[in-house]
Amino acid sequence: MSSKDKKKKKTKQPKISLSKEKIKQFNKEVRDFNDATSALFRIPIFFSHQGLFSLNTLRQRFIIRMFNEIKSVLLFPRTLANTDQFPNTTLENVRTMINSSYGLAAALLQPIPSPNQFEPYSPFLQIEPSMAFQRGLPLLLVIENTMQQAGGIWGGGGQLAPFTPVIWFSNEGEDPVDEFFNSVQWEEVLHNWAAKVRSGYFIQTGPKYKYSCDSDN
């Protein structure tokens, strides 16, 4: 083999390694998503979403990215059954999760069509956010633009402000996932919601009695 041929092969290697690196990174994020059992110092919140098996690759990336975005603001996203499971019925498990969380984030994305599916999406995408809303937990709702016909708590329309769902336009841009999570709108919504979660957490876990007096008292 000539030295020119070796140089040509070397120039092609970075492209192959970059592709493998992306796959490796994606697989790592999937493992983090499925094995998120650490970070006990983080404030627990309930992350409601469809199972990854019911979504295509683009929407799987969206769920995993949203999971990591929540972790980045030092909140602990709990999911059934990725991070938590209890020896009860599913509805009882949901109630246990709601009662032991300080906020709820939910994403309603378009699932892969299935002949065995009688509903357009899992009914728990209505039940879980509604239970959290009834309990008064701060809500962060994200809906794909192709699912805007969903009613119930996802109806929005300004009537549920400040819980109107944030819309993800999955069919716009070169990389809709990165564009959404890098947007100013998402950063603003995420940090405002995280601030409400922390406020509720400190109010509920703070001491019953105060041992110092404010100057106004």
HELIX and SHEET records of a PDB file:
HELIX    1   1 SER A    3  ASN A   34  1                                  32    
HELIX    2   2 LEU A   52  SER A   54  5                                   3    
HELIX    3   3 THR A   57  SER A   72  1                                  16    
HELIX    4   4 THR A   90  ASN A   99  1                                  10    
HELIX    5   5 PHE A  124  ARG A  135  1                                  12    
HELIX    6   6 ASN A  145  MET A  147  5                                   3    
HELIX    7   7 GLY A  152  TRP A  154  5                                   3    
HELIX    8   8 PRO A  176  PHE A  181  1                                   6    
HELIX    9   9 VAL A  184  THR A  205  1                                  22    
SHEET    1   A 5 LEU A  75  ARG A  78  0                                        
SHEET    2   A 5 ILE A  43  SER A  48  1                                        
SHEET    3   A 5 LEU A 104  LEU A 108  1                                        
SHEET    4   A 5 LEU A 139  GLU A 144  1                                        
SHEET    5   A 5 VAL A 166  TRP A 168  1                                        
END                                                                             
